[in-house]
Amino acid sequence: SCPHTASNLLSTLGRGCGARQDVSGTRMRPATLRHCFGVCIGAVLISSCSTGGQTVDSADSEAGARSTNCVVSSAIEGRPIRIVSTVAPITSLIAQVVGGSGAEVTGLVPEGTNSHTFEPPPSAAQVLEAADVVFMNGLVLEEPTRDLAESNVGDDTVLCELGTSILPPEKWIFDFSFPRDGGKPNPHLWTNPPMAASYVDVIRDVVSQLDPGNADDYAANADELLTIIGELDSAMKTATASIPVGNRLLLTYHDAYAYFADHYGWSVVGAIQPGSFDEPSPQDIADLIAQVREKQVLAVFGSEVFPSAVLEQIGVETGARYIDVLRDDDLPGVPGDPDHSWQALMRFNFVTMVEALNGDATSLASLDMSLRTTDRATYPQ
């Protein structure tokens, strides 16, 4: 690991989080019901000398909660299954697995909304009450939604935290935005394609157990989606190889690429994440500017949804390009468009980052990431 100082508030990222976990079988593996809801703590940095990081050991108290995550007690008969999801990228994965089966898929978190602080409206209680399964990311990302679900769902409703299902606690990443002492790991697994593929595995298995009559269709749709994810992963590896190692540095508004960086060998330099979306202190900004200059970071990445005057200032002060179009959880286009999907969102963000860091994104830009199955999900806007 790298030395830590008060001025740069360094911490290191976890390693070994890119591998998919086998979750096939008639019953789901137990998974932790710990959750992660973003702790936004101002402008801080992580040293680029390593992509390795802080992880936490599994606690004995986790065992009981893990045994109930994503477990289906009985199948649904005589009607389509009702599925509730949270953020749009996860809703997209679910919708592509169920395809045209007739399953009802309803997202709760409006696109472009901060999922860490989203408070579901009272009307969401009725949606949750009717659900057969509620898919969440987990790792404490959607705590208000989780609390509302636990208060309103039926005894047989499946609560399935995808992130907690695929990633054991010892692989959780704690970093500058999600410190170990806060107990909430970085929850952004879905920006790392192999982990998104593992989400698809879990989704397929759960909906197949709930609706065995459509299991073959779910398996075929999942295979199609897994092929797309594999193509995206391969293209991203090719694009990464075109970027000089010293350029593979990410300074973003939102700390959403820790597991992505670990998988592809990038380094997350820092993130601007004030808890209430206020600006960080002048000293934080000065420290960040000094280190961006020292590391010769080529670009700083802002969010189309949450523009940051701080990142723009850092770009002006350091000469780094300010790119303000990363889309976070906001899928391209509108519902019904062929590119309104998880994979098109990832391609857009990956191409944007690669090109800004002087890499060749041809392998990514040439991919067809359009929907290949029917998406009938409801995406709140």
HELIX and SHEET records of a PDB file:
HELIX    1   1 GLU A   62  ARG A   66  1                                   5    
HELIX    2   2 ALA A   88  VAL A   98  1                                  11    
HELIX    3   3 ALA A  124  GLU A  129  1                                   6    
HELIX    4   4 GLU A  143  ASN A  152  1                                  10    
HELIX    5   5 LEU A  162  ILE A  166  1                                   5    
HELIX    6   6 PRO A  169  LYS A  171  5                                   3    
HELIX    7   7 ARG A  180  GLY A  182  5                                   3    
HELIX    8   8 PRO A  193  LEU A  210  1                                  18    
HELIX    9   9 PRO A  212  ASN A  214  5                                   3    
HELIX   10  10 ALA A  215  ALA A  241  1                                  27    
HELIX   11  11 VAL A  245  ASN A  247  5                                   3    
HELIX   12  12 ALA A  258  TYR A  264  1                                   7    
HELIX   13  13 PRO A  282  LYS A  295  1                                  14    
HELIX   14  14 ALA A  309  THR A  318  1                                  10    
HELIX   15  15 TRP A  342  ALA A  356  1                                  15    
HELIX   16  16 THR A  362  ALA A  365  1                                   4    
SHEET    1   A 3 ILE A  41  LEU A  45  0                                        
SHEET    2   A 3 SER A 267  PRO A 274 -1                                        
SHEET    3   A 3 LEU A 249  THR A 252  1                                        
SHEET    1   B 4 GLU A 104  GLY A 107  0                                        
SHEET    2   B 4 ARG A  82  SER A  85  1                                        
SHEET    3   B 4 VAL A 133  MET A 136  1                                        
SHEET    4   B 4 VAL A 158  GLU A 161  1                                        
SHEET    1   C 2 ALA A 299  SER A 303  0                                        
SHEET    2   C 2 ARG A 321  LEU A 326  1                                        
END                                                                             
